[in-house]
Amino acid sequence: MCLSKVYSGKRNKDGMIIEEAAKVLDNNGTIEIYTIFGEVSRQKDHYIKEVDLEENYIILERKVD
């Protein structure tokens, strides 16, 4: 099973939101990140900037008005 790390902004310890994400959804501008245990983190006003399937990480970026 491949789980991904999810970061906000930069791929570093300070930017990590979830260490083992199983599912990521874009729900009208709110990114919903689910773990295999059913926990959810919601990141309002973010978008998916980068997905790396080989390295198993996702980078989110905050929308700027």
Backbone as XML, in Angstrom:
<?xml version="1.0"?>
<chain id="A" units="angstrom">
  <residue number="1" name="MET">
    <atom name="N" x="0.845" y="-1.177" z="0.000"/>
    <atom name="CA" x="0.000" y="0.000" z="0.000"/>
    <atom name="C" x="0.889" y="1.239" z="0.000"/>
  </residue>
  <residue number="2" name="CYS">
    <atom name="N" x="0.564" y="2.183" z="-0.857"/>
    <atom name="CA" x="1.341" y="3.423" z="-0.943"/>
    <atom name="C" x="0.525" y="4.578" z="-0.368"/>
  </residue>
  <residue number="3" name="LEU">
    <atom name="N" x="1.037" y="5.157" z="0.685"/>
    <atom name="CA" x="0.421" y="6.331" z="1.278"/>
    <atom name="C" x="1.316" y="7.516" z="0.994"/>
  </residue>
  <residue number="4" name="SER">
    <atom name="N" x="0.743" y="8.704" z="0.976"/>
    <atom name="CA" x="1.506" y="9.901" z="0.612"/>
    <atom name="C" x="1.579" y="10.895" z="1.759"/>
  </residue>
  <residue number="5" name="LYS">
    <atom name="N" x="2.658" y="11.652" z="1.757"/>
    <atom name="CA" x="2.788" y="12.786" z="2.665"/>
    <atom name="C" x="2.188" y="13.993" z="1.963"/>
  </residue>
  <residue number="6" name="VAL">
    <atom name="N" x="1.487" y="14.824" z="2.720"/>
    <atom name="CA" x="0.868" y="16.015" z="2.150"/>
    <atom name="C" x="1.449" y="17.236" z="2.848"/>
  </residue>
  <residue number="7" name="TYR">
    <atom name="N" x="1.897" y="18.182" z="2.021"/>
    <atom name="CA" x="2.527" y="19.404" z="2.515"/>
    <atom name="C" x="1.747" y="20.623" z="2.047"/>
  </residue>
  <residue number="8" name="SER">
    <atom name="N" x="1.854" y="21.687" z="2.815"/>
    <atom name="CA" x="1.315" y="22.981" z="2.409"/>
    <atom name="C" x="2.491" y="23.906" z="2.133"/>
  </residue>
  <residue number="9" name="GLY">
    <atom name="N" x="2.591" y="24.356" z="0.904"/>
    <atom name="CA" x="3.648" y="25.294" z="0.524"/>
    <atom name="C" x="4.958" y="24.630" z="0.195"/>
  </residue>
  <residue number="10" name="LYS">
    <atom name="N" x="5.723" y="24.232" z="1.187"/>
    <atom name="CA" x="7.048" y="23.662" z="0.958"/>
    <atom name="C" x="7.116" y="22.242" z="1.475"/>
  </residue>
  <residue number="11" name="ARG">
    <atom name="N" x="7.956" y="21.463" z="0.821"/>
    <atom name="CA" x="8.145" y="20.066" z="1.208"/>
    <atom name="C" x="9.193" y="19.987" z="2.320"/>
  </residue>
  <residue number="12" name="ASN">
    <atom name="N" x="8.752" y="20.311" z="3.533"/>
    <atom name="CA" x="9.628" y="20.232" z="4.699"/>
    <atom name="C" x="8.795" y="19.905" z="5.932"/>
  </residue>
  <residue number="13" name="LYS">
    <atom name="N" x="9.458" y="19.700" z="7.046"/>
    <atom name="CA" x="8.778" y="19.295" z="8.283"/>
    <atom name="C" x="7.725" y="20.314" z="8.713"/>
  </residue>
  <residue number="14" name="ASP">
    <atom name="N" x="8.021" y="21.606" z="8.585"/>
    <atom name="CA" x="7.081" y="22.649" z="9.004"/>
    <atom name="C" x="5.834" y="22.694" z="8.119"/>
  </residue>
  <residue number="15" name="GLY">
    <atom name="N" x="5.971" y="22.290" z="6.857"/>
    <atom name="CA" x="4.851" y="22.345" z="5.931"/>
    <atom name="C" x="3.995" y="21.096" z="5.905"/>
  </residue>
  <residue number="16" name="MET">
    <atom name="N" x="4.396" y="20.040" z="6.637"/>
    <atom name="CA" x="3.659" y="18.782" z="6.570"/>
    <atom name="C" x="2.295" y="18.899" z="7.252"/>
  </residue>
  <residue number="17" name="ILE">
    <atom name="N" x="1.270" y="18.453" z="6.520"/>
    <atom name="CA" x="-0.100" y="18.444" z="7.041"/>
    <atom name="C" x="-0.452" y="17.039" z="7.535"/>
  </residue>
  <residue number="18" name="ILE">
    <atom name="N" x="-0.229" y="16.058" z="6.683"/>
    <atom name="CA" x="-0.543" y="14.659" z="6.994"/>
    <atom name="C" x="0.634" y="13.805" z="6.519"/>
  </residue>
  <residue number="19" name="GLU">
    <atom name="N" x="1.023" y="12.849" z="7.347"/>
    <atom name="CA" x="2.152" y="11.995" z="6.983"/>
    <atom name="C" x="1.737" y="10.776" z="6.158"/>
  </residue>
  <residue number="20" name="GLU">
    <atom name="N" x="0.531" y="10.268" z="6.358"/>
    <atom name="CA" x="0.096" y="9.071" z="5.643"/>
    <atom name="C" x="-1.318" y="9.248" z="5.091"/>
  </residue>
  <residue number="21" name="ALA">
    <atom name="N" x="-1.425" y="9.987" z="3.997"/>
    <atom name="CA" x="-2.721" y="10.224" z="3.361"/>
    <atom name="C" x="-3.073" y="9.069" z="2.437"/>
  </residue>
  <residue number="22" name="ALA">
    <atom name="N" x="-4.306" y="8.612" z="2.542"/>
    <atom name="CA" x="-4.794" y="7.537" z="1.695"/>
    <atom name="C" x="-5.658" y="8.067" z="0.549"/>
  </residue>
  <residue number="23" name="LYS">
    <atom name="N" x="-6.274" y="9.248" z="0.756"/>
    <atom name="CA" x="-7.199" y="9.799" z="-0.235"/>
    <atom name="C" x="-7.179" y="11.319" z="-0.136"/>
  </residue>
  <residue number="24" name="VAL">
    <atom name="N" x="-7.179" y="11.981" z="-1.297"/>
    <atom name="CA" x="-7.196" y="13.443" z="-1.343"/>
    <atom name="C" x="-8.263" y="13.867" z="-2.342"/>
  </residue>
  <residue number="25" name="LEU">
    <atom name="N" x="-9.168" y="14.732" z="-1.884"/>
    <atom name="CA" x="-10.258" y="15.222" z="-2.736"/>
    <atom name="C" x="-10.252" y="16.741" z="-2.781"/>
  </residue>
  <residue number="26" name="ASP">
    <atom name="N" x="-10.634" y="17.289" z="-3.930"/>
    <atom name="CA" x="-10.869" y="18.731" z="-4.039"/>
    <atom name="C" x="-12.374" y="18.929" z="-3.991"/>
  </residue>
  <residue number="27" name="ASN">
    <atom name="N" x="-12.847" y="19.543" z="-2.925"/>
    <atom name="CA" x="-14.276" y="19.755" z="-2.728"/>
    <atom name="C" x="-14.563" y="21.251" z="-2.837"/>
  </residue>
  <residue number="28" name="ASN">
    <atom name="N" x="-14.683" y="21.746" z="-4.067"/>
    <atom name="CA" x="-14.967" y="23.158" z="-4.340"/>
    <atom name="C" x="-13.982" y="24.113" z="-3.671"/>
  </residue>
  <residue number="29" name="GLY">
    <atom name="N" x="-12.689" y="23.823" z="-3.808"/>
    <atom name="CA" x="-11.665" y="24.710" z="-3.266"/>
    <atom name="C" x="-11.189" y="24.360" z="-1.875"/>
  </residue>
  <residue number="30" name="THR">
    <atom name="N" x="-11.832" y="23.394" z="-1.247"/>
    <atom name="CA" x="-11.359" y="22.873" z="0.031"/>
    <atom name="C" x="-10.776" y="21.491" z="-0.227"/>
  </residue>
  <residue number="31" name="ILE">
    <atom name="N" x="-9.499" y="21.327" z="0.059"/>
    <atom name="CA" x="-8.849" y="20.041" z="-0.134"/>
    <atom name="C" x="-9.097" y="19.194" z="1.106"/>
  </residue>
  <residue number="32" name="GLU">
    <atom name="N" x="-9.669" y="18.015" z="0.900"/>
    <atom name="CA" x="-9.946" y="17.085" z="1.993"/>
    <atom name="C" x="-8.948" y="15.942" z="1.904"/>
  </residue>
  <residue number="33" name="ILE">
    <atom name="N" x="-8.230" y="15.713" z="3.009"/>
    <atom name="CA" x="-7.188" y="14.689" z="3.063"/>
    <atom name="C" x="-7.614" y="13.648" z="4.089"/>
  </residue>
  <residue number="34" name="TYR">
    <atom name="N" x="-7.700" y="12.389" z="3.654"/>
    <atom name="CA" x="-8.158" y="11.296" z="4.510"/>
    <atom name="C" x="-7.012" y="10.327" z="4.788"/>
  </residue>
  <residue number="35" name="THR">
    <atom name="N" x="-6.948" y="9.832" z="6.029"/>
    <atom name="CA" x="-5.999" y="8.788" z="6.386"/>
    <atom name="C" x="-6.702" y="7.436" z="6.287"/>
  </residue>
  <residue number="36" name="ILE">
    <atom name="N" x="-5.939" y="6.355" z="6.422"/>
    <atom name="CA" x="-6.544" y="5.020" z="6.373"/>
    <atom name="C" x="-7.398" y="4.755" z="7.605"/>
  </residue>
  <residue number="37" name="PHE">
    <atom name="N" x="-7.255" y="5.586" z="8.630"/>
    <atom name="CA" x="-8.042" y="5.437" z="9.855"/>
    <atom name="C" x="-9.311" y="6.287" z="9.840"/>
  </residue>
  <residue number="38" name="GLY">
    <atom name="N" x="-9.594" y="6.966" z="8.721"/>
    <atom name="CA" x="-10.800" y="7.765" z="8.600"/>
    <atom name="C" x="-10.672" y="9.190" z="9.105"/>
  </residue>
  <residue number="39" name="GLU">
    <atom name="N" x="-9.481" y="9.558" z="9.588"/>
    <atom name="CA" x="-9.270" y="10.945" z="10.017"/>
    <atom name="C" x="-9.261" y="11.832" z="8.773"/>
  </residue>
  <residue number="40" name="VAL">
    <atom name="N" x="-9.729" y="13.061" z="8.936"/>
    <atom name="CA" x="-9.770" y="13.984" z="7.808"/>
    <atom name="C" x="-9.197" y="15.336" z="8.212"/>
  </residue>
  <residue number="41" name="SER">
    <atom name="N" x="-8.442" y="15.922" z="7.288"/>
    <atom name="CA" x="-7.935" y="17.285" z="7.447"/>
    <atom name="C" x="-8.466" y="18.086" z="6.270"/>
  </residue>
  <residue number="42" name="ARG">
    <atom name="N" x="-9.048" y="19.229" z="6.550"/>
    <atom name="CA" x="-9.594" y="20.077" z="5.487"/>
    <atom name="C" x="-8.760" y="21.340" z="5.372"/>
  </residue>
  <residue number="43" name="GLN">
    <atom name="N" x="-8.302" y="21.614" z="4.164"/>
    <atom name="CA" x="-7.474" y="22.788" z="3.891"/>
    <atom name="C" x="-8.272" y="23.722" z="2.982"/>
  </residue>
  <residue number="44" name="LYS">
    <atom name="N" x="-8.894" y="24.719" z="3.593"/>
    <atom name="CA" x="-9.735" y="25.657" z="2.860"/>
    <atom name="C" x="-8.873" y="26.592" z="2.009"/>
  </residue>
  <residue number="45" name="ASP">
    <atom name="N" x="-9.382" y="26.945" z="0.837"/>
    <atom name="CA" x="-8.728" y="27.881" z="-0.083"/>
    <atom name="C" x="-7.347" y="27.412" z="-0.515"/>
  </residue>
  <residue number="46" name="HIS">
    <atom name="N" x="-7.191" y="26.121" z="-0.754"/>
    <atom name="CA" x="-5.950" y="25.540" z="-1.261"/>
    <atom name="C" x="-6.224" y="24.868" z="-2.606"/>
  </residue>
  <residue number="47" name="TYR">
    <atom name="N" x="-5.172" y="24.625" z="-3.349"/>
    <atom name="CA" x="-5.261" y="23.829" z="-4.562"/>
    <atom name="C" x="-4.069" y="22.876" z="-4.599"/>
  </residue>
  <residue number="48" name="ILE">
    <atom name="N" x="-4.190" y="21.826" z="-5.396"/>
    <atom name="CA" x="-3.112" y="20.858" z="-5.522"/>
    <atom name="C" x="-2.093" y="21.405" z="-6.515"/>
  </residue>
  <residue number="49" name="LYS">
    <atom name="N" x="-0.892" y="21.661" z="-6.034"/>
    <atom name="CA" x="0.173" y="22.219" z="-6.858"/>
    <atom name="C" x="1.002" y="21.122" z="-7.526"/>
  </residue>
  <residue number="50" name="GLU">
    <atom name="N" x="1.302" y="20.050" z="-6.783"/>
    <atom name="CA" x="2.185" y="19.011" z="-7.305"/>
    <atom name="C" x="1.834" y="17.664" z="-6.687"/>
  </residue>
  <residue number="51" name="VAL">
    <atom name="N" x="1.880" y="16.618" z="-7.511"/>
    <atom name="CA" x="1.706" y="15.245" z="-7.051"/>
    <atom name="C" x="2.872" y="14.436" z="-7.601"/>
  </residue>
  <residue number="52" name="ASP">
    <atom name="N" x="3.627" y="13.793" z="-6.723"/>
    <atom name="CA" x="4.743" y="12.944" z="-7.144"/>
    <atom name="C" x="4.428" y="11.517" z="-6.700"/>
  </residue>
  <residue number="53" name="LEU">
    <atom name="N" x="4.099" y="10.667" z="-7.663"/>
    <atom name="CA" x="3.705" y="9.297" z="-7.348"/>
    <atom name="C" x="4.898" y="8.403" z="-7.054"/>
  </residue>
  <residue number="54" name="GLU">
    <atom name="N" x="6.062" y="8.730" z="-7.581"/>
    <atom name="CA" x="7.266" y="7.942" z="-7.276"/>
    <atom name="C" x="7.759" y="8.199" z="-5.858"/>
  </residue>
  <residue number="55" name="GLU">
    <atom name="N" x="7.741" y="9.459" z="-5.444"/>
    <atom name="CA" x="8.229" y="9.836" z="-4.115"/>
    <atom name="C" x="7.109" y="9.865" z="-3.067"/>
  </residue>
  <residue number="56" name="ASN">
    <atom name="N" x="5.873" y="9.670" z="-3.502"/>
    <atom name="CA" x="4.700" y="9.609" z="-2.618"/>
    <atom name="C" x="4.491" y="10.878" z="-1.797"/>
  </residue>
  <residue number="57" name="TYR">
    <atom name="N" x="4.410" y="12.012" z="-2.483"/>
    <atom name="CA" x="4.061" y="13.250" z="-1.784"/>
    <atom name="C" x="3.163" y="14.120" z="-2.643"/>
  </residue>
  <residue number="58" name="ILE">
    <atom name="N" x="2.435" y="15.000" z="-1.952"/>
    <atom name="CA" x="1.528" y="15.959" z="-2.584"/>
    <atom name="C" x="1.809" y="17.319" z="-1.955"/>
  </residue>
  <residue number="59" name="ILE">
    <atom name="N" x="1.902" y="18.334" z="-2.793"/>
    <atom name="CA" x="2.103" y="19.692" z="-2.286"/>
    <atom name="C" x="0.862" y="20.519" z="-2.603"/>
  </residue>
  <residue number="60" name="LEU">
    <atom name="N" x="0.311" y="21.133" z="-1.565"/>
    <atom name="CA" x="-0.819" y="22.050" z="-1.716"/>
    <atom name="C" x="-0.298" y="23.475" z="-1.653"/>
  </residue>
  <residue number="61" name="GLU">
    <atom name="N" x="-1.020" y="24.368" z="-2.268"/>
    <atom name="CA" x="-0.675" y="25.801" z="-2.229"/>
    <atom name="C" x="-1.930" y="26.569" z="-1.889"/>
  </residue>
  <residue number="62" name="ARG">
    <atom name="N" x="-1.758" y="27.617" z="-1.115"/>
    <atom name="CA" x="-2.902" y="28.466" z="-0.739"/>
    <atom name="C" x="-3.250" y="29.372" z="-1.918"/>
  </residue>
  <residue number="63" name="LYS">
    <atom name="N" x="-4.560" y="29.487" z="-2.199"/>
    <atom name="CA" x="-5.038" y="30.385" z="-3.257"/>
    <atom name="C" x="-4.834" y="31.820" z="-2.822"/>
  </residue>
  <residue number="64" name="VAL">
    <atom name="N" x="-4.397" y="32.648" z="-3.767"/>
    <atom name="CA" x="-4.206" y="34.073" z="-3.498"/>
    <atom name="C" x="-5.267" y="34.840" z="-4.275"/>
  </residue>
  <residue number="65" name="ASP">
    <atom name="N" x="-5.984" y="35.704" z="-3.584"/>
    <atom name="CA" x="-7.031" y="36.506" z="-4.254"/>
    <atom name="C" x="-6.452" y="37.701" z="-4.948"/>
  </residue>
</chain>
